Each structure stands twice: as structure tokens, then as C-alpha cells.
């Protein structure tokens, strides 16, 4: 128990330090980067809840982020703007307008409900079949968002969301997500799910109903994704369905894989590392293009470097930077060794 509290203290302290450092610097660009980082933490922690405990790669996560973002948008765009932003919106939704904070929670709940309705039959699958069907689910969600013009404005950009997400709110939600991910990991469901990840046959012999365990984790992961999507929507204030597809899926997956999918610590550390690297590489691309060192603009350098980094991590350290133990357990183990040595 003490080790789990130490993990929360260290990782939560890292998020708080990020907020304090940003406030001290007072640079608007860093505020945007820090806020995006905290929103990414919510998304990556949600993916870790399912992927880290079940051992099954899920591509559908960004689709549920889109569900949360569009749900919150429909509930919060001012009634006088809905005629322009959503000209085909259903009449019963045209006058609806709630607080963005309630809408963010609603986005998570709707995403969880959609996941609950769609995913249970898929939880019986494992290995390659499970990965392929999760990708198919992402395609389904993306296609619905692209063509359901009454709610999403189709493939066009949806605008008019009130700006409600700031760094303190995003950081607070990230800390809550951190605690929830650790609680789930140490719950009976989480422990049985990891047992099924390590040996499905043995876990079933112990009485674990594996599809049900996976289903619960998948719903919780979708809840995180929906909340993260709503937070992002109220930060960026305008978006289109392409924001919830392959490029973003790769970015979130790289954060989890590089940090370590099996631990909450890995999810947090991977998000920090990839976000800093991503923003640095984007800045470097901009410098190269402004200097006109090459005859053609440099495009795609960021994605190439991240892909190579993921390949290197998978080849040299398949479990990521934190493959098995949370940071609290590592510090506790080190302290115990020092006490025994003394």
C-alpha cells in the first residue's frame, strides 16, 4: 500500500511540478504544450488500463476520444451558433446548452456506453484477431463521425465550442486518471485480467471470466478516452474527424510502448518523453524550413524519428522503460536494500 501511495506521490508530483514550472515561466507556447501533455496523459492512461492489463493492443481508443469530443461539443455549443456550426442538427438538440464541465463528464459516459454496447463480442478474441477487430472498430467509429453530419458536421471542421480547458483542469483530471488507473490495476478485476494476460488457460481454470474482465477494462478505457477527447475539444475549440484517426493513434501508442505498457509509471513517463521529443522535433523542422537548408521543405521528420524510436525500444527493451514495476516499488525496493545493507 505504501508503495502505491509513493507511486501516486511521485507521478502526481511530476504533474504538479509541470503546472508550477509553466506558471513560473509564463510562456504561452509552453502553456499549450503542457496542457496538451496533460490531456495526452488521460488518453494514454486509459489505453494502459486496457492494453497494459489485458495484453491486447487496441486501435479503437482514438475513436472513443472522438465520441467524447463530439458529445461535449453538441451539448455546449451556444444555441445561437448551432445553426452555423451544425446546420443539420436534430431539433431536440438545437436548444440544449450545458456547462462545459458537465459536458466533459457526459463525453466520458457516452464513450463508455458506446464501448459497452459494441465491444463485448470482441472481448472473446485474442492475439491477432483482437488487434484486427479493434482496428476495424476504429474504422467504423471514424466513418460514422465522418458521415453523421447531423451531429458531427460530417468531414468538415466543427467550430464554436467554448474554451473551458486550461492547464490546472487538465492536470487535475490527469491526476485523477492516474489514481483511477492504479486503483484498477490493484483491484481484483485488474489482478485477474493480468493473470489472463500471462496465462489465459490457468486464469480460466481459476474461475476468471476473461471476456467480462476485458469488457470492464475496455469500458473504463473508453471512459478515459471520452473525457480526454472532451477536454481536448474544449481546449482546441474546433476540430474534424481526421483528428481521431491513424496519426493520433500512432502517437498515443508510441507514448505507451516507449514508456512501458504494463505499468502506470510507463504510461506517464512515456507521455512526457514523447511529448517533449515531438514538440522539439517539430520546432527543429520549422528551423530547417525557415533556414531553407534543403531545396524542398522538410516534412515528416517528427513521425520518422518517433517510429524509429519505437522500433529501437521494441528491439532493445520490449517492455519499455518501466516494464514490470511501478516507480514507487522501485524506490521502496532500493530503500529496503539500503536498510539491509546498513
C-alpha positions as CSV (number, residue, x, y, z in Angstrom):
1,X,0.0,0.0,0.0
2,X,2.8,2.4,0.9
3,X,4.5,1.7,-2.4
4,X,1.3,2.6,-4.3
5,X,1.0,5.8,-2.3
6,X,4.6,6.6,-3.1
7,X,3.9,6.0,-6.8
8,X,1.0,8.4,-6.7
9,X,3.1,11.0,-4.8
10,X,6.0,10.8,-7.3
11,X,3.9,10.7,-10.5
12,X,1.3,13.2,-9.3
13,X,4.2,15.4,-8.1
14,X,5.6,15.4,-11.6
15,X,2.3,16.7,-13.0
16,X,2.1,19.3,-10.3
17,X,5.7,20.4,-11.0
18,X,4.8,20.7,-14.6
19,X,2.0,23.1,-13.7
20,X,4.1,25.2,-11.3
21,X,7.0,25.4,-13.8
22,X,4.7,26.5,-16.5
23,X,3.2,29.2,-14.3
24,X,6.7,30.4,-13.3
25,X,7.9,30.6,-16.9
26,X,4.6,32.3,-18.1
27,X,5.2,31.5,-21.8
28,X,2.0,30.9,-23.8
29,X,3.6,28.3,-26.1
30,X,4.7,26.2,-23.1
31,X,1.2,26.5,-21.6
32,X,-0.3,25.0,-24.8
33,X,2.3,22.2,-24.8
34,X,1.8,21.4,-21.1
35,X,-2.0,21.4,-21.5
36,X,-1.8,19.0,-24.4
37,X,0.6,16.8,-22.4
38,X,-1.9,16.5,-19.5
39,X,-4.7,15.7,-22.0
40,X,-2.4,13.0,-23.5
41,X,-1.8,11.6,-20.1
42,X,-5.5,11.0,-19.7
43,X,-5.7,9.2,-23.0
44,X,-2.5,7.1,-22.5
45,X,-3.6,6.1,-19.0
46,X,-6.9,5.0,-20.5
47,X,-5.1,2.9,-23.1
48,X,-2.9,1.4,-20.3
49,X,-5.9,0.3,-18.3
50,X,-7.0,-2.0,-21.1
51,X,-3.8,-2.8,-23.1
52,X,-1.5,-3.0,-20.1
53,X,-3.7,-5.3,-18.0
54,X,-5.1,-7.4,-20.8
55,X,-2.0,-7.6,-23.1
56,X,-4.2,-6.8,-26.1
57,X,-3.3,-4.0,-28.4
58,X,-6.3,-1.7,-29.1
59,X,-6.5,0.7,-32.0
60,X,-10.1,1.8,-31.2
61,X,-9.0,4.2,-28.4
62,X,-8.9,7.4,-30.5
63,X,-12.4,6.6,-31.9
64,X,-13.8,6.9,-28.3
65,X,-11.9,10.1,-27.9
66,X,-13.9,11.4,-30.9
67,X,-17.1,10.2,-29.3
68,X,-16.4,12.2,-26.2
69,X,-15.3,15.3,-28.1
70,X,-18.4,15.4,-30.3
71,X,-20.8,14.6,-27.4
72,X,-19.4,17.5,-25.4
73,X,-19.5,19.8,-28.5
74,X,-23.2,19.1,-29.2
75,X,-24.0,19.8,-25.5
76,X,-22.0,23.1,-25.2
77,X,-22.0,25.0,-28.5
78,X,-24.2,28.1,-27.8
79,X,-27.7,27.7,-29.2
80,X,-27.3,30.8,-31.4
81,X,-24.2,29.3,-33.1
82,X,-25.6,25.8,-33.7
83,X,-27.4,26.9,-36.8
84,X,-24.0,27.7,-38.4
85,X,-21.8,25.0,-36.8
86,X,-24.3,22.2,-37.1
87,X,-26.9,23.2,-39.7
88,X,-28.4,19.7,-39.8
89,X,-28.6,19.1,-36.1
90,X,-31.7,17.3,-34.7
91,X,-34.3,19.8,-33.5
92,X,-34.4,18.4,-29.9
93,X,-30.7,19.2,-29.5
94,X,-30.8,22.7,-31.0
95,X,-31.6,24.5,-27.8
96,X,-29.5,22.3,-25.5
97,X,-26.7,24.0,-23.7
98,X,-25.0,22.8,-20.5
99,X,-21.9,23.7,-18.6
100,X,-18.7,22.5,-20.3
101,X,-17.6,20.7,-17.1
102,X,-20.8,18.7,-17.1
103,X,-20.4,18.1,-20.9
104,X,-16.8,16.8,-20.3
105,X,-18.2,14.2,-17.9
106,X,-21.0,13.4,-20.3
107,X,-18.5,12.8,-23.1
108,X,-16.8,10.2,-21.0
109,X,-20.0,8.5,-20.1
110,X,-21.3,8.4,-23.6
111,X,-18.0,7.0,-24.9
112,X,-18.2,4.3,-22.1
113,X,-21.8,3.4,-23.1
114,X,-20.8,3.1,-26.8
115,X,-17.9,0.9,-25.8
116,X,-20.2,-1.2,-23.6
117,X,-22.7,-1.7,-26.5
118,X,-20.1,-2.5,-29.2
119,X,-17.3,-4.3,-27.6
120,X,-18.5,-7.3,-25.6
121,X,-18.5,-9.8,-28.5
122,X,-14.9,-8.7,-29.4
123,X,-13.6,-9.5,-25.9
124,X,-13.7,-13.2,-26.7
125,X,-10.9,-12.7,-29.2
126,X,-7.2,-12.8,-28.5
127,X,-3.9,-12.1,-30.3
128,X,-4.1,-11.0,-34.0
129,X,-7.8,-11.4,-34.2
130,X,-8.4,-9.0,-31.4
131,X,-6.0,-6.4,-32.8
132,X,-7.6,-6.6,-36.3
133,X,-11.1,-6.2,-34.9
134,X,-10.1,-3.2,-32.7
135,X,-8.7,-1.6,-35.9
136,X,-12.0,-2.4,-37.6
137,X,-13.8,-0.7,-34.7
138,X,-11.7,2.4,-35.2
139,X,-12.6,2.5,-38.9
140,X,-16.3,2.1,-38.0
141,X,-16.2,5.0,-35.5
142,X,-14.2,7.2,-37.9
143,X,-16.7,6.5,-40.7
144,X,-19.7,7.3,-38.5
145,X,-18.1,10.6,-37.4
146,X,-17.2,11.5,-41.0
147,X,-20.7,10.9,-42.4
148,X,-23.1,11.6,-39.5
149,X,-23.5,15.3,-40.5
150,X,-26.4,15.9,-38.1
151,X,-24.2,15.6,-35.1
152,X,-20.6,16.0,-36.3
153,X,-20.9,18.3,-39.3
154,X,-19.6,15.5,-41.4
155,X,-15.9,15.7,-42.6
156,X,-16.0,19.5,-42.2
157,X,-14.5,21.3,-39.2
158,X,-16.8,21.7,-36.3
159,X,-16.4,25.0,-34.5
160,X,-17.9,27.1,-31.7
161,X,-17.0,25.1,-28.6
162,X,-16.5,27.3,-25.6
163,X,-12.9,27.3,-24.4
164,X,-13.1,25.7,-20.9
165,X,-9.9,23.5,-20.7
166,X,-6.9,25.1,-19.1
167,X,-3.7,23.6,-17.6
168,X,-5.0,23.3,-14.0
169,X,-8.2,21.5,-15.1
170,X,-6.3,19.2,-17.5
171,X,-3.6,18.5,-14.8
172,X,-6.3,17.8,-12.2
173,X,-8.1,15.3,-14.5
174,X,-4.7,13.7,-15.3
175,X,-4.0,13.1,-11.6
176,X,-7.5,11.6,-11.1
177,X,-6.8,9.3,-14.1
178,X,-3.5,8.3,-12.6
179,X,-5.2,7.3,-9.3
180,X,-8.0,5.5,-11.1
181,X,-5.5,3.6,-13.2
182,X,-3.5,2.4,-10.2
183,X,-6.7,1.5,-8.3
184,X,-7.9,-0.6,-11.2
185,X,-4.6,-2.2,-11.6
186,X,-4.6,-3.4,-8.0
187,X,-8.3,-4.3,-7.9
188,X,-9.5,-7.9,-8.2
189,X,-10.5,-7.3,-11.8
190,X,-7.1,-5.9,-12.6
191,X,-5.2,-8.7,-11.0
192,X,-7.4,-11.4,-12.7
193,X,-7.0,-9.6,-16.0
194,X,-3.2,-9.6,-15.7
195,X,-3.4,-13.3,-14.8
196,X,-5.3,-13.9,-18.0
197,X,-2.7,-11.9,-19.9
198,X,0.1,-14.1,-18.6
199,X,-1.7,-17.4,-18.9
200,X,-5.2,-17.4,-20.3
201,X,-5.8,-21.1,-19.6
202,X,-4.7,-21.0,-16.0
203,X,-6.7,-17.9,-15.3
204,X,-9.9,-19.5,-16.7
205,X,-9.2,-22.6,-14.6
206,X,-9.2,-20.4,-11.5
207,X,-12.7,-19.2,-12.4
208,X,-11.9,-15.9,-14.2
209,X,-14.5,-15.0,-16.8
210,X,-12.0,-13.4,-19.3
211,X,-14.4,-11.7,-21.7
212,X,-16.1,-10.0,-18.8
213,X,-12.8,-8.8,-17.3
214,X,-11.7,-7.4,-20.6
215,X,-15.0,-5.8,-21.2
216,X,-14.9,-3.9,-17.9
217,X,-11.3,-2.7,-18.7
218,X,-12.3,-1.7,-22.2
219,X,-15.3,0.4,-20.9
220,X,-13.1,2.1,-18.3
221,X,-10.5,2.8,-21.0
222,X,-13.2,4.3,-23.2
223,X,-14.4,6.5,-20.3
224,X,-10.9,7.9,-20.0
225,X,-10.7,8.4,-23.8
226,X,-14.1,10.2,-23.9
227,X,-13.1,12.6,-21.1
228,X,-9.7,13.2,-22.8
229,X,-11.5,13.9,-26.1
230,X,-13.9,16.4,-24.4
231,X,-11.0,18.1,-22.6
232,X,-9.2,18.4,-25.9
233,X,-12.3,19.7,-27.7
234,X,-12.7,22.5,-25.2
235,X,-9.1,23.4,-25.5
236,X,-8.7,23.4,-29.3
237,X,-12.4,24.6,-29.8
238,X,-12.6,23.4,-33.4
239,X,-11.8,20.0,-35.0
240,X,-12.8,17.5,-37.6
241,X,-13.0,13.7,-37.6
242,X,-9.4,13.3,-39.0
243,X,-8.2,14.4,-35.6
244,X,-9.2,11.0,-34.2
245,X,-7.7,8.6,-36.7
246,X,-4.4,6.9,-37.6
247,X,-1.8,9.6,-37.0
248,X,-3.1,10.4,-33.5
249,X,-3.5,6.6,-32.7
250,X,0.2,6.1,-33.6
251,X,1.3,9.0,-31.3
252,X,-0.7,7.7,-28.3
253,X,0.6,4.1,-28.9
254,X,4.2,5.3,-29.1
255,X,3.8,7.1,-25.7
256,X,2.6,3.9,-24.1
257,X,5.0,1.5,-25.8
258,X,8.1,3.6,-25.2
259,X,7.3,4.1,-21.5
260,X,6.1,0.6,-20.9
261,X,2.5,-0.7,-21.4
262,X,2.5,-2.9,-18.3
263,X,2.9,-0.1,-15.8
264,X,1.1,3.2,-15.0
265,X,4.6,4.7,-14.5
266,X,5.5,3.8,-18.0
267,X,2.4,5.5,-19.3
268,X,3.3,8.7,-17.5
269,X,7.0,8.7,-18.3
270,X,6.4,7.7,-22.0
271,X,3.9,10.6,-22.4
272,X,6.4,13.1,-21.0
273,X,9.3,11.8,-23.2
274,X,7.3,11.6,-26.4
275,X,5.6,14.9,-26.0
276,X,8.9,16.7,-25.3
277,X,10.5,14.9,-28.3
278,X,7.6,15.6,-30.6
279,X,7.5,19.3,-29.8
280,X,11.3,19.6,-30.1
281,X,11.3,17.8,-33.5
282,X,8.5,20.0,-34.8
283,X,10.5,23.0,-33.7
284,X,13.6,21.6,-35.4
285,X,11.6,21.0,-38.6
286,X,10.4,24.6,-38.5
287,X,14.0,25.9,-38.1
288,X,15.2,23.8,-41.0
289,X,12.4,25.0,-43.3
290,X,13.0,28.7,-42.3
291,X,16.7,28.4,-42.9
292,X,15.9,26.8,-46.3
293,X,18.9,24.4,-45.9
294,X,17.3,22.0,-48.3
295,X,15.6,22.8,-51.6
296,X,12.4,21.2,-50.6
297,X,10.5,21.6,-47.2
298,X,11.3,19.0,-44.6
299,X,8.1,17.1,-43.9
300,X,7.5,14.1,-41.7
301,X,10.8,14.1,-39.8
302,X,8.9,14.0,-36.5
303,X,7.0,10.9,-37.4
304,X,10.0,9.1,-38.8
305,X,12.1,9.7,-35.6
306,X,9.3,8.6,-33.4
307,X,8.8,5.5,-35.4
308,X,12.5,4.7,-35.3
309,X,12.5,5.3,-31.5
310,X,9.6,2.9,-31.1
311,X,11.4,0.2,-33.2
312,X,14.5,0.7,-31.1
313,X,12.6,0.3,-27.8
314,X,10.8,-2.8,-29.0
315,X,14.0,-4.3,-30.2
316,X,16.2,-3.4,-27.3
317,X,13.7,-3.2,-24.4
318,X,10.4,-4.8,-25.4
319,X,8.7,-4.0,-22.1
320,X,9.5,-0.3,-22.4
321,X,11.4,1.9,-19.9
322,X,9.3,0.6,-17.0
323,X,8.4,-2.9,-18.0
324,X,7.2,-4.5,-14.8
325,X,7.5,-2.4,-11.6
326,X,5.9,0.9,-10.7
327,X,8.3,3.7,-9.6
328,X,7.1,3.5,-6.0
329,X,8.0,-0.2,-5.8
330,X,11.5,0.6,-7.3
331,X,12.2,3.3,-4.7
332,X,10.8,1.1,-1.9
333,X,13.0,-1.8,-3.0
334,X,16.1,0.4,-3.1
335,X,15.3,1.8,0.3
336,X,14.9,-1.8,1.7
337,X,18.3,-2.8,0.2
338,X,19.9,0.2,1.8
339,X,18.4,-0.6,5.2
340,X,19.5,-4.2,5.0
341,X,23.0,-3.2,3.9
342,X,23.2,-0.8,6.9
